[in-house]
């Protein structure tokens, strides 16, 4: 089951990261995934999946956003995305 409202919110955050170029790894990841042949939409969805995972851990652990950890996970895409699906 897909929560379309939550998905739209996460996609808005990804769009904002891209527009603001903050963190820089988001735009670099988008370009890298597109160069690998993924559509822009699929690439953004993969980035969004990492983002929502990071939000979950921030809330669970009551901690702050860790840009380094986020960028490290983005660098593992697309393999990280498909590994989570299995």
C-alpha positions as CSV (number, residue, x, y, z in Angstrom):
1,X,0.0,0.0,0.0
2,X,1.3,3.4,-1.0
3,X,0.7,6.5,1.1
4,X,0.5,9.1,-1.8
5,X,0.4,12.1,0.5
6,X,3.6,11.0,2.3
7,X,5.2,10.2,-1.1
8,X,4.3,13.7,-2.4
9,X,5.8,15.3,0.7
10,X,9.1,13.3,0.4
11,X,9.3,14.2,-3.3
12,X,8.8,17.9,-2.4
13,X,11.8,17.6,0.0
14,X,13.9,16.0,-2.7
15,X,12.9,18.8,-5.1
16,X,13.8,21.4,-2.5
17,X,17.2,19.8,-2.0
18,X,17.8,19.9,-5.7
19,X,16.7,23.5,-6.1
20,X,18.8,24.7,-3.1
21,X,21.7,22.3,-4.0
22,X,21.8,21.4,-0.3
23,X,23.1,18.9,0.3
24,X,25.2,18.8,-2.8
25,X,25.3,15.1,-2.9
26,X,21.6,15.0,-3.8
27,X,22.1,16.7,-7.2
28,X,25.3,14.7,-7.8
29,X,23.3,11.5,-7.1
30,X,20.5,12.5,-9.4
31,X,22.9,13.2,-12.3
32,X,24.8,9.9,-11.6
33,X,21.6,7.8,-11.6
34,X,20.4,9.5,-14.8
35,X,23.7,8.8,-16.5
36,X,23.2,5.1,-15.5
37,X,20.0,5.2,-17.5
38,X,17.4,5.7,-14.8
39,X,14.6,8.1,-15.5
40,X,14.5,11.4,-13.5
41,X,11.4,10.2,-11.7
42,X,12.9,6.9,-10.7
43,X,16.1,8.5,-9.7
44,X,14.2,10.9,-7.4
45,X,12.2,8.1,-5.9
46,X,15.4,6.2,-5.1
47,X,16.8,9.4,-3.4
48,X,13.5,9.7,-1.6
49,X,13.7,6.2,-0.3
50,X,17.0,7.0,1.4
51,X,15.6,10.3,2.7
52,X,12.6,8.6,4.3
53,X,14.9,6.0,5.9
54,X,17.0,8.8,7.4
55,X,13.9,10.6,8.7
56,X,12.8,7.4,10.4
57,X,16.1,7.0,12.2
58,X,16.2,10.7,13.2
59,X,12.8,10.3,14.8
60,X,13.6,6.9,16.3
61,X,16.9,7.8,17.8
62,X,16.0,11.4,18.6
63,X,19.1,12.7,16.8
64,X,20.0,15.3,14.2
65,X,20.3,15.0,10.5
66,X,23.7,13.5,9.6
67,X,24.6,14.8,6.1
68,X,27.6,12.6,5.8
69,X,25.6,9.4,6.5
70,X,22.9,10.5,4.1
71,X,25.4,11.2,1.4
72,X,27.1,7.8,2.0
73,X,23.8,6.0,1.5
74,X,23.1,8.0,-1.6
75,X,26.5,7.0,-3.0
76,X,25.3,3.3,-2.7
77,X,22.4,3.9,-5.1
78,X,21.1,2.2,-7.1
79,X,22.3,-1.1,-5.4
80,X,21.2,0.1,-2.0
81,X,17.6,0.7,-3.3
82,X,17.2,-2.7,-4.9
83,X,18.9,-4.5,-2.0
84,X,16.2,-3.1,0.3
85,X,13.5,-4.3,-2.0
86,X,14.6,-8.0,-1.7
